[in-house]
């Protein structure tokens, strides 16, 4: 994509996983990057790791659950050319101990946290009449998966939001991209006790995302074979997809 010295990217959930990898890769190709994380210590460590990029990286501690804090951040900078709404959490849900707070927190961070950041930064992007917004969803937003009862619905909601928002954004020259990766080796997926087919490292995932930013695709999904297999499962009759998924994961609950 075309980048100049003033090109600005804002990334939430920037301090680890895909967010950190995206920050690094975008700095390499010339972006000014604002990395946002709710964890102050992680932001400080991130700054140290990226100090060789000089003042091209700005780390900010802010919680995506707090709209006012995000609005204050947005006021300090120009409208981003690239807004990556990546902040998210994942906790497996077990029917033996269904904690309502887990469901609430997933909704507050994964869904409303994305909406808060979108609202905070959108006004200046509309004024510029250009830019790309990337919303980080997941393959688990396509169909319900084991242990993802709190996580999956938030990703499905992001899918619907992205599909709806693109109609309005198009007339302002703003492109919205939905990113639905499979398994990426992050602190979140490290909680999984089952085999994760097609597991990718964050830097590989980041390069795939950046490569597809200016493609005509609405949805960026990878790895190729696993994502197509899951898409196929999502259009099968529920009885069939349920049997295939449950048979593949039933021995991984312990």
DRENPA-3360 file (N, C-alpha, C; in nm, 2 decimals, always signed):
BEGIN
1 = XXXXXXXX = +0.08/-0.12/+0.00/+0.00/+0.00/+0.00/+0.09/+0.12/+0.00 ~ +0.03/+0.24/-0.05/+0.11/+0.36/-0.06/+0.12/+0.42/+0.08 ~ +0.25/+0.45/+0.12/+0.27/+0.50/+0.25/+0.37/+0.62/+0.23 ~ +0.34/+0.73/+0.31/+0.43/+0.84/+0.31/+0.47/+0.87/+0.46 ~ +0.55/+0.97/+0.48/+0.60/+1.00/+0.62/+0.49/+1.04/+0.72 ~ +0.37/+1.08/+0.66/+0.26/+1.12/+0.74/+0.15/+1.01/+0.76 ~ +0.17/+0.90/+0.70/+0.07/+0.79/+0.71/+0.07/+0.74/+0.86 ~ -0.06/+0.74/+0.91/-0.08/+0.71/+1.05/-0.16/+0.58/+1.07;
9 = XXXXXXXX = -0.12/+0.49/+1.15/-0.20/+0.37/+1.19/-0.22/+0.38/+1.34 ~ -0.35/+0.35/+1.38/-0.38/+0.33/+1.52/-0.42/+0.19/+1.54 ~ -0.37/+0.12/+1.64/-0.39/-0.02/+1.67/-0.43/-0.04/+1.81 ~ -0.54/-0.10/+1.84/-0.58/-0.14/+1.97/-0.53/-0.28/+2.00 ~ -0.51/-0.31/+2.13/-0.46/-0.45/+2.16/-0.32/-0.46/+2.10 ~ -0.24/-0.36/+2.11/-0.11/-0.35/+2.04/+0.00/-0.41/+2.11 ~ -0.01/-0.45/+2.24/+0.11/-0.48/+2.32/+0.15/-0.63/+2.30 ~ +0.07/-0.71/+2.24/+0.11/-0.85/+2.23/+0.04/-0.91/+2.11;
17 = XXXXXXXX = +0.08/-1.04/+2.07/+0.01/-1.11/+1.97/+0.00/-1.04/+1.84 ~ -0.11/-1.05/+1.77/-0.12/-0.99/+1.64/-0.10/-0.84/+1.64 ~ -0.15/-0.78/+1.75/-0.14/-0.63/+1.76/+0.00/-0.59/+1.76 ~ +0.09/-0.66/+1.83/+0.23/-0.62/+1.84/+0.30/-0.65/+1.70 ~ +0.26/-0.76/+1.64/+0.32/-0.80/+1.51/+0.28/-0.70/+1.40 ~ +0.15/-0.65/+1.41/+0.11/-0.55/+1.31/+0.18/-0.42/+1.33 ~ +0.20/-0.38/+1.46/+0.27/-0.26/+1.49/+0.41/-0.26/+1.43 ~ +0.48/-0.37/+1.45/+0.62/-0.39/+1.40/+0.62/-0.38/+1.25;
25 = XXXXXXXX = +0.54/-0.46/+1.19/+0.54/-0.46/+1.04/+0.50/-0.33/+0.98 ~ +0.41/-0.26/+1.03/+0.37/-0.13/+0.98/+0.48/-0.02/+1.00 ~ +0.55/-0.03/+1.11/+0.66/+0.06/+1.13/+0.77/+0.03/+1.03 ~ +0.79/-0.09/+1.00/+0.90/-0.13/+0.90/+0.87/-0.07/+0.76 ~ +0.74/-0.06/+0.72/+0.71/-0.01/+0.59/+0.68/+0.14/+0.59 ~ +0.71/+0.21/+0.71/+0.71/+0.35/+0.71/+0.59/+0.42/+0.78 ~ +0.50/+0.35/+0.84/+0.39/+0.41/+0.91/+0.43/+0.48/+1.04 ~ +0.37/+0.58/+1.08/+0.37/+0.63/+1.22/+0.26/+0.54/+1.29;
33 = XXXXXXXX = +0.29/+0.49/+1.40/+0.20/+0.39/+1.47/+0.17/+0.44/+1.61 ~ +0.04/+0.44/+1.64/+0.00/+0.46/+1.77/-0.06/+0.33/+1.82 ~ +0.01/+0.27/+1.92/-0.03/+0.15/+1.98/-0.10/+0.17/+2.11 ~ -0.22/+0.11/+2.12/-0.30/+0.13/+2.24/-0.32/+0.00/+2.31 ~ -0.30/+0.00/+2.45/-0.32/-0.12/+2.53/-0.37/-0.08/+2.67 ~ -0.44/-0.16/+2.73/-0.49/-0.13/+2.87/-0.39/-0.16/+2.97 ~ -0.28/-0.23/+2.93/-0.18/-0.27/+3.03/-0.06/-0.18/+3.02 ~ -0.04/-0.10/+3.12/+0.07/+0.00/+3.12/+0.21/-0.06/+3.11;
41 = XXXXXXXX = +0.23/-0.17/+3.19/+0.36/-0.24/+3.19/+0.39/-0.30/+3.05 ~ +0.29/-0.35/+2.98/+0.31/-0.41/+2.85/+0.34/-0.30/+2.75 ~ +0.28/-0.18/+2.76/+0.31/-0.07/+2.67/+0.45/-0.02/+2.69 ~ +0.50/-0.02/+2.82/+0.64/+0.02/+2.84/+0.73/-0.07/+2.78 ~ +0.71/-0.20/+2.79/+0.79/-0.30/+2.73/+0.79/-0.29/+2.58 ~ +0.67/-0.26/+2.53/+0.66/-0.25/+2.38/+0.75/-0.13/+2.33 ~ +0.74/-0.02/+2.41/+0.82/+0.10/+2.37/+0.97/+0.06/+2.37 ~ +1.02/-0.01/+2.46/+1.16/-0.05/+2.47/+1.19/-0.14/+2.35;
49 = XXXXXXXX = +1.11/-0.23/+2.31/+1.13/-0.32/+2.20/+1.13/-0.25/+2.06 ~ +1.06/-0.14/+2.06/+1.04/-0.06/+1.93/+1.12/+0.07/+1.93 ~ +1.20/+0.09/+2.03/+1.27/+0.22/+2.04/+1.36/+0.25/+1.92 ~ +1.40/+0.14/+1.85/+1.49/+0.17/+1.73/+1.42/+0.23/+1.62 ~ +1.28/+0.24/+1.63/+1.21/+0.32/+1.53/+1.19/+0.46/+1.56 ~ +1.25/+0.50/+1.67/+1.25/+0.64/+1.72/+1.11/+0.69/+1.75 ~ +1.08/+0.81/+1.70/+0.95/+0.87/+1.74/+0.84/+0.83/+1.64 ~ +0.86/+0.73/+1.56/+0.76/+0.68/+1.47/+0.65/+0.60/+1.55;
57 = XXXXXXXX = +0.69/+0.55/+1.67/+0.60/+0.47/+1.75/+0.56/+0.55/+1.88 ~ +0.43/+0.55/+1.90/+0.37/+0.61/+2.02/+0.29/+0.51/+2.10 ~ +0.32/+0.48/+2.22/+0.25/+0.38/+2.30/+0.16/+0.45/+2.40 ~ +0.03/+0.42/+2.40/-0.06/+0.48/+2.49/-0.14/+0.38/+2.57 ~ -0.15/+0.40/+2.70/-0.23/+0.32/+2.79/-0.38/+0.37/+2.79 ~ -0.47/+0.29/+2.74/-0.61/+0.33/+2.75/-0.69/+0.20/+2.73 ~ -0.80/+0.20/+2.80/-0.89/+0.08/+2.80/-1.00/+0.10/+2.70 ~ -1.02/+0.01/+2.61/-1.12/+0.02/+2.50/-1.26/+0.03/+2.56;
65 = XXXXXXXX = -1.28/-0.01/+2.69/-1.41/-0.01/+2.75/-1.45/+0.14/+2.79 ~ -1.35/+0.23/+2.78/-1.38/+0.36/+2.83/-1.38/+0.46/+2.71 ~ -1.49/+0.49/+2.66/-1.51/+0.58/+2.54/-1.44/+0.72/+2.56 ~ -1.46/+0.78/+2.68/-1.41/+0.91/+2.70/-1.26/+0.91/+2.69 ~ -1.19/+0.81/+2.74/-1.04/+0.80/+2.73/-1.00/+0.79/+2.59 ~ -1.07/+0.71/+2.51/-1.04/+0.70/+2.37/-1.06/+0.83/+2.29 ~ -1.17/+0.90/+2.33/-1.19/+1.03/+2.26/-1.08/+1.13/+2.29 ~ -1.03/+1.12/+2.41/-0.92/+1.21/+2.45/-0.79/+1.18/+2.36;
73 = XXXXXXXX = -0.77/+1.05/+2.34/-0.66/+1.01/+2.26/-0.68/+1.05/+2.12 ~ -0.80/+1.03/+2.07/-0.83/+1.07/+1.93/-0.81/+1.22/+1.90 ~ -0.84/+1.30/+2.00/-0.82/+1.45/+1.98/-0.68/+1.49/+1.96 ~ -0.58/+1.41/+2.02/-0.44/+1.45/+2.01/-0.38/+1.43/+1.88 ~ -0.44/+1.35/+1.79/-0.38/+1.31/+1.66/-0.47/+1.34/+1.55 ~ -0.41/+1.34/+1.43/-0.49/+1.35/+1.30/-0.57/+1.22/+1.29 ~ -0.67/+1.22/+1.20/-0.74/+1.10/+1.17/-0.65/+1.00/+1.11 ~ -0.66/+0.87/+1.16/-0.57/+0.77/+1.11/-0.60/+0.73/+0.96;
81 = XXXXXXXX = -0.50/+0.69/+0.89/-0.51/+0.64/+0.76/-0.55/+0.49/+0.77 ~ -0.51/+0.43/+0.88/-0.54/+0.29/+0.91/-0.58/+0.27/+1.05 ~ -0.70/+0.22/+1.08/-0.75/+0.20/+1.21/-0.77/+0.05/+1.23 ~ -0.69/-0.01/+1.31/-0.70/-0.16/+1.33/-0.76/-0.18/+1.47 ~ -0.89/-0.23/+1.47/-0.96/-0.26/+1.60/-0.94/-0.40/+1.64 ~ -0.83/-0.42/+1.71/-0.78/-0.56/+1.74/-0.79/-0.60/+1.88 ~ -0.82/-0.51/+1.97/-0.82/-0.55/+2.12/-0.93/-0.66/+2.14 ~ -0.89/-0.76/+2.22/-0.99/-0.86/+2.24/-0.94/-0.96/+2.35;
89 = XXXXXXXX = -1.03/-1.03/+2.41/-1.00/-1.13/+2.51/-1.06/-1.26/+2.47 ~ -1.01/-1.37/+2.53/-1.07/-1.50/+2.51/-1.05/-1.58/+2.64 ~ -1.16/-1.63/+2.69/-1.16/-1.73/+2.80/-1.25/-1.84/+2.77 ~ -1.21/-1.96/+2.78/-1.30/-2.08/+2.75/-1.41/-2.08/+2.85 ~ -1.53/-2.13/+2.81/-1.64/-2.14/+2.90/-1.68/-2.29/+2.92 ~ -1.69/-2.32/+3.04/-1.73/-2.46/+3.08/-1.87/-2.46/+3.14 ~ -1.95/-2.55/+3.10/-2.09/-2.56/+3.14/-2.10/-2.58/+3.29 ~ -1.99/-2.65/+3.35/-2.00/-2.68/+3.49/-1.98/-2.55/+3.58;
97 = XXXXXXXX = -1.93/-2.45/+3.52/-1.92/-2.32/+3.60/-1.94/-2.20/+3.51 ~ -2.07/-2.18/+3.47/-2.10/-2.07/+3.38/-2.10/-1.93/+3.45 ~ -1.99/-1.86/+3.45/-1.97/-1.73/+3.52/-2.02/-1.62/+3.43 ~ -2.13/-1.55/+3.47/-2.19/-1.45/+3.39/-2.09/-1.33/+3.37 ~ -1.99/-1.31/+3.46/-1.90/-1.20/+3.44/-1.81/-1.23/+3.32 ~ -1.78/-1.35/+3.29/-1.70/-1.39/+3.17/-1.77/-1.34/+3.04 ~ -1.90/-1.37/+3.04/-1.98/-1.32/+2.92/-1.99/-1.17/+2.91 ~ -2.01/-1.11/+3.02/-2.01/-0.96/+3.02/-1.88/-0.90/+2.98;
105 = XXXXXXXX = -1.77/-0.95/+3.03/-1.64/-0.89/+2.99/-1.61/-0.91/+2.85 ~ -1.64/-1.03/+2.79/-1.62/-1.05/+2.65/-1.70/-0.95/+2.57 ~ -1.82/-0.92/+2.61/-1.90/-0.82/+2.53/-1.85/-0.68/+2.55 ~ -1.80/-0.65/+2.67/-1.75/-0.51/+2.69/-1.62/-0.49/+2.62 ~ -1.53/-0.59/+2.61/-1.40/-0.57/+2.54/-1.41/-0.60/+2.39 ~ -1.46/-0.72/+2.36/-1.45/-0.77/+2.22/-1.55/-0.69/+2.13 ~ -1.67/-0.66/+2.18/-1.77/-0.60/+2.09/-1.78/-0.45/+2.12 ~ -1.82/-0.41/+2.24/-1.83/-0.27/+2.27/-1.70/-0.19/+2.27;
113 = XXXXXXXX = -1.59/-0.26/+2.30/-1.46/-0.20/+2.29/-1.42/-0.16/+2.15 ~ -1.46/-0.24/+2.05/-1.44/-0.21/+1.91/-1.53/-0.09/+1.87 ~ -1.66/-0.09/+1.92/-1.75/+0.02/+1.88/-1.70/+0.15/+1.95 ~ -1.65/+0.14/+2.07/-1.60/+0.26/+2.14/-1.49/+0.33/+2.06 ~ -1.39/+0.24/+2.01/-1.28/+0.29/+1.94/-1.32/+0.34/+1.80 ~ -1.41/+0.28/+1.74/-1.46/+0.32/+1.61/-1.53/+0.46/+1.62 ~ -1.61/+0.48/+1.72/-1.68/+0.60/+1.75/-1.57/+0.71/+1.77 ~ -1.48/+0.68/+1.86/-1.38/+0.78/+1.90/-1.29/+0.84/+1.78;
121 = XXXXXXXX = -1.26/+0.75/+1.69/-1.17/+0.79/+1.58/-1.24/+0.82/+1.45 ~ -1.36/+0.79/+1.44/-1.43/+0.80/+1.31/-1.45/+0.94/+1.25 ~ -1.48/+1.03/+1.34/-1.51/+1.17/+1.30/-1.40/+1.23/+1.21 ~ -1.28/+1.22/+1.25/-1.17/+1.27/+1.18/-1.14/+1.20/+1.05 ~ -1.17/+1.07/+1.05/-1.16/+0.99/+0.92/-1.26/+1.03/+0.82 ~ -1.38/+1.06/+0.87/-1.49/+1.11/+0.78/-1.45/+1.25/+0.72 ~ -1.39/+1.33/+0.80/-1.34/+1.46/+0.75/-1.24/+1.45/+0.64 ~ -1.14/+1.35/+0.66/-1.04/+1.33/+0.56/-1.09/+1.26/+0.44;
129 = XXXXXXXX = -1.21/+1.19/+0.45/-1.27/+1.11/+0.34/-1.18/+1.01/+0.28 ~ -1.10/+0.94/+0.37/-1.02/+0.83/+0.32/-0.98/+0.75/+0.45 ~ -0.93/+0.63/+0.42/-0.88/+0.54/+0.53/-0.93/+0.40/+0.52 ~ -0.87/+0.32/+0.59/-0.91/+0.18/+0.60/-0.93/+0.14/+0.75 ~ -1.04/+0.08/+0.78/-1.07/+0.03/+0.91/-1.07/-0.13/+0.91 ~ -0.99/-0.18/+0.99/-0.98/-0.33/+1.00/-1.04/-0.37/+1.13 ~ -1.14/-0.46/+1.13/-1.21/-0.51/+1.25/-1.17/-0.66/+1.26 ~ -1.11/-0.69/+1.38/-1.05/-0.82/+1.40/-1.16/-0.91/+1.46;
137 = XXXXXXXX = -1.21/-1.00/+1.37/-1.31/-1.10/+1.41/-1.24/-1.23/+1.43 ~ -1.30/-1.34/+1.39/-1.24/-1.47/+1.40/-1.33/-1.57/+1.32 ~ -1.27/-1.68/+1.29/-1.34/-1.79/+1.22/-1.45/-1.84/+1.32 ~ -1.43/-1.82/+1.45/-1.54/-1.86/+1.54/-1.66/-1.77/+1.53 ~ -1.65/-1.67/+1.46/-1.77/-1.59/+1.43/-1.86/-1.64/+1.32 ~ -1.81/-1.75/+1.25/-1.89/-1.81/+1.15/-1.99/-1.91/+1.20 ~ -1.95/-1.99/+1.30/-2.03/-2.09/+1.36/-1.98/-2.12/+1.50 ~ -2.07/-2.17/+1.59/-2.04/-2.19/+1.73/-1.94/-2.30/+1.74;
145 = XXXXXXXX = -1.84/-2.28/+1.82/-1.73/-2.38/+1.84/-1.72/-2.42/+1.99 ~ -1.67/-2.53/+2.02/-1.66/-2.57/+2.17/-1.58/-2.47/+2.25 ~ -1.63/-2.45/+2.37/-1.57/-2.36/+2.47/-1.57/-2.21/+2.43 ~ -1.63/-2.18/+2.32/-1.63/-2.04/+2.27/-1.76/-1.97/+2.29 ~ -1.84/-2.01/+2.39/-1.98/-1.96/+2.41/-1.98/-1.81/+2.45 ~ -1.87/-1.76/+2.51/-1.86/-1.62/+2.54/-1.79/-1.54/+2.43 ~ -1.69/-1.60/+2.37/-1.60/-1.54/+2.27/-1.67/-1.53/+2.13 ~ -1.72/-1.65/+2.08/-1.78/-1.66/+1.95/-1.89/-1.56/+1.92;
153 = XXXXXXXX = -1.99/-1.54/+2.01/-2.10/-1.44/+1.98/-2.05/-1.30/+1.96 ~ -1.94/-1.26/+2.03/-1.89/-1.13/+2.01/-1.83/-1.11/+1.87 ~ -1.77/-1.22/+1.82/-1.70/-1.21/+1.69/-1.81/-1.22/+1.58 ~ -1.92/-1.29/+1.61/-2.03/-1.29/+1.51/-2.09/-1.15/+1.50 ~ -2.10/-1.08/+1.62/-2.16/-0.95/+1.62/-2.07/-0.85/+1.54 ~ -1.94/-0.87/+1.55/-1.85/-0.78/+1.48/-1.87/-0.80/+1.33 ~ -1.89/-0.92/+1.29/-1.92/-0.95/+1.15/-2.04/-0.88/+1.10 ~ -2.15/-0.88/+1.17/-2.27/-0.81/+1.13/-2.25/-0.66/+1.13;
161 = XXXXXXXX = -2.18/-0.61/+1.23/-2.15/-0.47/+1.24/-2.07/-0.42/+1.12 ~ -1.97/-0.50/+1.09/-1.88/-0.46/+0.97/-1.96/-0.46/+0.84 ~ -2.04/-0.56/+0.82/-2.12/-0.57/+0.70/-2.22/-0.45/+0.69 ~ -2.27/-0.41/+0.80/-2.37/-0.29/+0.80/-2.29/-0.16/+0.79 ~ -2.18/-0.14/+0.86/-2.11/-0.01/+0.85/-2.05/+0.02/+0.72 ~ -2.02/-0.08/+0.64/-1.95/-0.05/+0.51/-2.04/+0.02/+0.41 ~ -2.17/+0.01/+0.43/-2.27/+0.08/+0.34/-2.25/+0.23/+0.36 ~ -2.24/+0.27/+0.48/-2.23/+0.42/+0.51/-2.09/+0.47/+0.49;
169 = XXXXXXXX = -1.99/+0.39/+0.51/-1.86/+0.44/+0.50/-1.81/+0.45/+0.36 ~ -1.87/+0.38/+0.27/-1.83/+0.38/+0.13/-1.83/+0.51/+0.07 ~ -1.94/+0.59/+0.10/-1.96/+0.72/+0.03/-1.85/+0.82/+0.08 ~ -1.78/+0.79/+0.19/-1.68/+0.88/+0.25/-1.54/+0.83/+0.21 ~ -1.53/+0.73/+0.12/-1.40/+0.68/+0.07/-1.33/+0.60/+0.18 ~ -1.40/+0.55/+0.28/-1.34/+0.47/+0.38/-1.38/+0.32/+0.36 ~ -1.28/+0.24/+0.36/-1.29/+0.10/+0.34/-1.29/+0.02/+0.47 ~ -1.39/-0.07/+0.49/-1.39/-0.15/+0.61/-1.35/-0.29/+0.57;
177 = XXXXXXXX = -1.26/-0.35/+0.65/-1.22/-0.49/+0.63/-1.25/-0.57/+0.75 ~ -1.31/-0.69/+0.73/-1.33/-0.78/+0.84/-1.22/-0.88/+0.83 ~ -1.14/-0.90/+0.94/-1.04/-1.00/+0.95/-1.08/-1.12/+1.03 ~ -1.08/-1.23/+0.98/-1.13/-1.35/+1.05/-1.02/-1.46/+1.04 ~ -0.92/-1.45/+1.13/-0.81/-1.55/+1.12/-0.86/-1.68/+1.19 ~ -0.78/-1.79/+1.16/-0.79/-1.91/+1.23/-0.71/-1.90/+1.36 ~ -0.64/-2.01/+1.39/-0.56/-2.01/+1.51/-0.42/-1.94/+1.49 ~ -0.40/-1.84/+1.58/-0.27/-1.77/+1.58/-0.21/-1.79/+1.72;
185 = XXXXXXXX = -0.08/-1.81/+1.72/-0.01/-1.84/+1.85/+0.00/-1.72/+1.93 ~ -0.09/-1.69/+2.02/-0.10/-1.58/+2.11/-0.13/-1.62/+2.25 ~ -0.11/-1.53/+2.35/-0.15/-1.57/+2.48/-0.29/-1.62/+2.50 ~ -0.38/-1.57/+2.41/-0.52/-1.62/+2.42/-0.53/-1.77/+2.38 ~ -0.47/-1.80/+2.26/-0.49/-1.94/+2.22/-0.40/-2.04/+2.30 ~ -0.31/-1.99/+2.38/-0.23/-2.08/+2.46/-0.31/-2.14/+2.57 ~ -0.43/-2.09/+2.59/-0.53/-2.15/+2.69/-0.59/-2.28/+2.63 ~ -0.59/-2.29/+2.50/-0.66/-2.41/+2.44/-0.59/-2.54/+2.47;
193 = XXXXXXXX = -0.66/-2.64/+2.50/-0.60/-2.77/+2.54/-0.61/-2.87/+2.42 ~ -0.67/-2.82/+2.31/-0.69/-2.91/+2.19/-0.59/-2.87/+2.08 ~ -0.58/-2.96/+1.99/-0.49/-2.94/+1.87/-0.55/-2.83/+1.78 ~ -0.47/-2.73/+1.74/-0.51/-2.62/+1.66/-0.46/-2.63/+1.52 ~ -0.54/-2.68/+1.43/-0.48/-2.69/+1.29/-0.45/-2.56/+1.23 ~ -0.34/-2.56/+1.15/-0.30/-2.44/+1.08/-0.25/-2.33/+1.17 ~ -0.20/-2.36/+1.29/-0.16/-2.26/+1.38/-0.05/-2.17/+1.32 ~ -0.06/-2.04/+1.32/+0.03/-1.95/+1.26/+0.10/-1.86/+1.37;
201 = XXXXXXXX = +0.22/-1.82/+1.34/+0.29/-1.72/+1.43/+0.23/-1.58/+1.40 ~ +0.23/-1.49/+1.50/+0.17/-1.36/+1.48/+0.23/-1.28/+1.37 ~ +0.36/-1.29/+1.35/+0.43/-1.21/+1.24/+0.38/-1.26/+1.10 ~ +0.35/-1.39/+1.09/+0.30/-1.44/+0.96/+0.16/-1.38/+0.94 ~ +0.08/-1.39/+1.04/-0.06/-1.34/+1.03/-0.06/-1.19/+1.00 ~ +0.03/-1.11/+1.06/+0.04/-0.97/+1.03/+0.07/-0.94/+0.89 ~ +0.17/-1.01/+0.83/+0.21/-0.99/+0.69/+0.09/-1.02/+0.60 ~ +0.01/-1.13/+0.63/-0.10/-1.16/+0.55/-0.20/-1.05/+0.55;
209 = XXXXXXXX = -0.23/-1.00/+0.67/-0.33/-0.89/+0.68/-0.29/-0.77/+0.60 ~ -0.16/-0.73/+0.62/-0.11/-0.61/+0.55/-0.11/-0.62/+0.40 ~ -0.08/-0.74/+0.36/-0.08/-0.77/+0.21/-0.22/-0.75/+0.15 ~ -0.32/-0.78/+0.23/-0.46/-0.78/+0.18/-0.53/-0.65/+0.21 ~ -0.46/-0.55/+0.27/-0.53/-0.42/+0.31/-0.60/-0.35/+0.19 ~ -0.53/-0.35/+0.07/-0.59/-0.28/-0.04/-0.64/-0.38/-0.15 ~ -0.67/-0.50/-0.11/-0.73/-0.59/-0.20/-0.88/-0.56/-0.21 ~ -0.95/-0.62/-0.30/-1.10/-0.59/-0.31/-1.18/-0.68/-0.21;
217 = XXXXXXXX = -1.11/-0.77/-0.14/-1.18/-0.86/-0.05/-1.24/-0.78/+0.07 ~ -1.36/-0.81/+0.10/-1.42/-0.75/+0.23/-1.36/-0.82/+0.35 ~ -1.35/-0.96/+0.34/-1.30/-1.04/+0.45/-1.17/-1.10/+0.42 ~ -1.08/-1.08/+0.52/-0.95/-1.14/+0.51/-0.95/-1.26/+0.61 ~ -0.93/-1.38/+0.55/-0.93/-1.50/+0.64/-0.82/-1.59/+0.60 ~ -0.76/-1.66/+0.70/-0.65/-1.74/+0.68/-0.63/-1.83/+0.80 ~ -0.55/-1.94/+0.79/-0.48/-1.99/+0.68/-0.58/-2.05/+0.57 ~ -0.54/-2.06/+0.45/-0.63/-2.08/+0.34/-0.71/-2.21/+0.35;
225 = XXXXXXXX = -0.64/-2.33/+0.37/-0.72/-2.45/+0.37/-0.81/-2.47/+0.49 ~ -0.76/-2.42/+0.61/-0.84/-2.43/+0.73/-0.96/-2.34/+0.72 ~ -0.94/-2.22/+0.67/-1.05/-2.12/+0.67/-1.16/-2.17/+0.57 ~ -1.11/-2.23/+0.46/-1.21/-2.28/+0.36/-1.29/-2.40/+0.41 ~ -1.22/-2.48/+0.49/-1.28/-2.60/+0.55/-1.39/-2.55/+0.65 ~ -1.35/-2.45/+0.73/-1.45/-2.40/+0.83/-1.57/-2.33/+0.76 ~ -1.54/-2.26/+0.65/-1.65/-2.19/+0.58/-1.74/-2.30/+0.52 ~ -1.69/-2.41/+0.48/-1.77/-2.52/+0.43/-1.86/-2.57/+0.54;
233 = XXXXXXXX = -1.80/-2.59/+0.66/-1.87/-2.64/+0.77/-1.99/-2.55/+0.80 ~ -1.96/-2.42/+0.79/-2.06/-2.32/+0.83/-2.19/-2.32/+0.74 ~ -2.18/-2.37/+0.62/-2.29/-2.38/+0.53/-2.36/-2.51/+0.53 ~ -2.30/-2.61/+0.59/-2.36/-2.74/+0.60/-2.48/-2.74/+0.69 ~ -2.57/-2.84/+0.68/-2.68/-2.85/+0.78/-2.62/-2.86/+0.92 ~ -2.68/-2.80/+1.02/-2.63/-2.80/+1.15/-2.60/-2.94/+1.21 ~ -2.68/-3.04/+1.18/-2.66/-3.17/+1.23/-2.53/-3.23/+1.18 ~ -2.49/-3.20/+1.06/-2.37/-3.25/+1.00/-2.25/-3.18/+1.06;
241 = XXXXXXXX = -2.25/-3.05/+1.06/-2.14/-2.97/+1.11/-2.11/-3.00/+1.26 ~ -2.22/-3.01/+1.33/-2.21/-3.04/+1.48/-2.14/-3.18/+1.50 ~ -2.18/-3.28/+1.42/-2.11/-3.41/+1.44/-1.97/-3.40/+1.40 ~ -1.93/-3.33/+1.30/-1.79/-3.33/+1.25/-1.71/-3.25/+1.36 ~ -1.76/-3.14/+1.41/-1.68/-3.06/+1.51/-1.67/-3.14/+1.64 ~ -1.78/-3.19/+1.69/-1.78/-3.26/+1.82/-1.70/-3.38/+1.81 ~ -1.70/-3.46/+1.70/-1.61/-3.58/+1.69/-1.46/-3.54/+1.69 ~ -1.43/-3.42/+1.64/-1.29/-3.38/+1.63/-1.24/-3.32/+1.76;
249 = XXXXXX = -1.33/-3.28/+1.85/-1.29/-3.22/+1.97/-1.33/-3.29/+2.10 ~ -1.41/-3.39/+2.09/-1.46/-3.46/+2.21/-1.36/-3.51/+2.31 ~ -1.24/-3.55/+2.26/-1.14/-3.60/+2.34/-1.04/-3.50/+2.40 ~ -1.07/-3.37/+2.38/-0.98/-3.27/+2.42/-1.03/-3.18/+2.54 ~ -1.13/-3.23/+2.61/-1.20/-3.16/+2.71/-1.12/-3.17/+2.85 ~ -1.04/-3.26/+2.86/-0.97/-3.28/+2.99/-0.84/-3.21/+3.00;
% end
